[in-house]
Amino acid sequence: MDVTMKKIIEASYLTADSAAHYRTILRYFYHQHERMRDYISPEELLDYLRSIPVFLDYQEEQLHQQLAQLVKWNNLIARQDMTNAKTIEEYKKKRFRYQCTPYTVEIERMLVQLEKIGDTFQGSLERSQFDRLLQALTSLQTEIEHELKKPAEEYMRIWEDVFRYFQSIRTSTADYIAYINSEQTDQRMQTEAFLVYKNQFTTYLRDFIVSLQKTSLQIQQLLTELATVKMQRYFQRLIDHRMAIPRLEDVSTSKEDWLLEYTEYWDSLRQWFLGSTHHQSELDVLQWQTNEMIRRMTRYVQRIGERQQHFRSRKKDYLQLAKWFGESKNLSEAHKLSSVVFGSMTIKHLQLEEGTTENLHVDPWDETPTELTIKPRTTRYREKTKPGSFQANDEKKREQRKKYLEERDQEKRIIEKYVTQGTIDLSSLSTVEPFVRKVLLGWIGKSMASKDRTVKTDYGFHVKVKLKQEQMITLKAEDGDLTMPNATIVFEETR
C-alpha cells in the first residue's frame, strides 16, 4: 500500500473529544524532548498538569487512561520502570515511563510554527541567502574540480548547506510575496497610513532586486556548468556517506533509489534558477513579481496623493505667487518668474515628414532639412487654391532610381567582400562599417521568426543563420563595439 494513502492515526489526538488534555500532555513531552529529556514519569506529568489552573481537579486514573490511549495512537512509547520497585507487588503493578515518538515530535514542531504564523503569511526577502547559496555552490564546484579526494562527510555537509539555503529562499520569498499580495495588505496599502511606510517598503524591495541581479547571473552560470551528468560522481560520494551510517530501516533501500533522489533534488534546483523548455524559471517570476509590487505601491501612493490634493485649497499658493510677482523689480524679471512657474508661453514644435528616403540604414540627422509652412490653427482658415499644371518629373524619378540602385549596388559589393566560401563568420570579422552591422543584425533578427532560420535579403540573397548562443564575441564597428552571441551566415543558392 502506498504510504500516501495510509491513515495517520498519530494525528488523532488533535481532533479527539479530549483534545485539550491530549495536546497539553504531548506539548509537555515535546518541550522535554527539546531539552534532551526522553522518558517522563506519570507522577511528574501529573504535577505539571495540576499546576495549570484548568487541570486543578485532574485525577491520576484519568491520566493513566489518556496515556494508554496515546500509546494506542502511536504518540507515546511506554517502557516499564523497574528502578524504584521495592516489593514484588510494585514490580507486578508495571509502572511505566513514557517517551514521545518521532511522528509526535514533528507534529508538535509543526504546530508550534503554525501558532507563530497566525492568520497572515510571514516570510522575507533575504539578500544574504542568495550570497550564501552562491558560496555553497562555489565550494561544491571547487570540490568537483579537485577530483573529490576529501572524506564523503565533507561533501554531505556542502550538499546540506546548498539545499538549506535553497529551501530558505523558496519558502521565505514565496511567503513574503503571498503576504504582499494578500487582501489585508492590499487594503492597508490604500490607506493614508501607508505613506509612512512607503519609503521603507520600496527601499527594501529595490535593495533585494539589486542584490538578486548581482548574484543570480553567477548562480545561473554555476548551475549551467554543473549539469546533472557532471554531478554523478558527487552523488556517488553522498551515497557512500549514507551507507557508512548504520540504520536498520535503510536495509531495503537501494543505491539506485538514493541516486534518483539526489538527481531529482538537483534537477529541481536547476529548474528553479534556469527554467526548462516548457516553463519559465521561478527566478524570473520572482524578479517580475518584485518589480510588480514596486509598481503597485507607486500607484497606490499616487492615488492617495491625488485624493489629498483634490481636497487641498490652493489659496495660499496663489497668494504666495502673487507676492513673488508683486516683488519683481521689472517686467523682464516677472517674465523669467512666469517661465519657471507656468512654463514657456510660445513653444516651437518640431515635425518630420515621413518617407523622405527608402534607404532603411540612413540616420535621421543625415537627411536634408525640410521647410514646412505653418498654418493658422482656426476652423475658418481655408487654403487658397488655383489651377496649375501637372508635372511628370520623369527625368528626376529616373535619376533618383539610378542613384538608389547605385547605392544598393555599392552596399552589396561591400557585403560580398566579407563573404568567405559562401559564409560570413562574425567571429572572424575585423572592424566593419556601421551599415554592415545593421544589415547583419537585421538578417539575424528576421531569421529568428523563420522555422528553418532562412530569410531572403533585400539584395536578393537567400541566407541561413546559425546562432551559437554559448559562444560570445565582440563585433567591432567604426562607431563602437557590440558584444553578442557568435553567428554564422550561410549564403544559399537562389531558389
Secondary structure, DSSP 8 states (H G I E B T S, - for coil): --GGGS--GGGGGGTSTTHHHHHHHHHHHHHHHHTT---B-HHHHHHHHHTSGGGTT--HHHHHHHHHHHHHTTSEEEEE--SS--SHHHHHT--EEEEE-HHHHHHHHHHHHHHHHTTS------HHHHHHHHHHHHHHHHHHHTTT-S-HHHHHHHHHHHHHHHHHHHHHHHHHHHHHTSHHHHHHHTSGGGGGTHHHHHHHHHHHHHHHHHHHHHHHHHHHHS-TGGGHHHHHHHHHHHHTS--GGGTT--HHHHHHHHHHHHHHHHHHHH--SSS--HHHHHHHHHHHHHHHHHHHHHHHHHHHHHT---HHHHHHHHHHHHT-SSHHHHHHHHHHHH--SS-------S-S-S-TT--GGGS-----------TT-------------HHHHHHHHHHHHHHHHHHHHHHHTT-BTTEEEGGG--SB-HHHHHHHHHHHHHHHTSTTSEEE-TTS-EEEEEEEEEEEEEEEETTEEEEEEEEEEEEE---
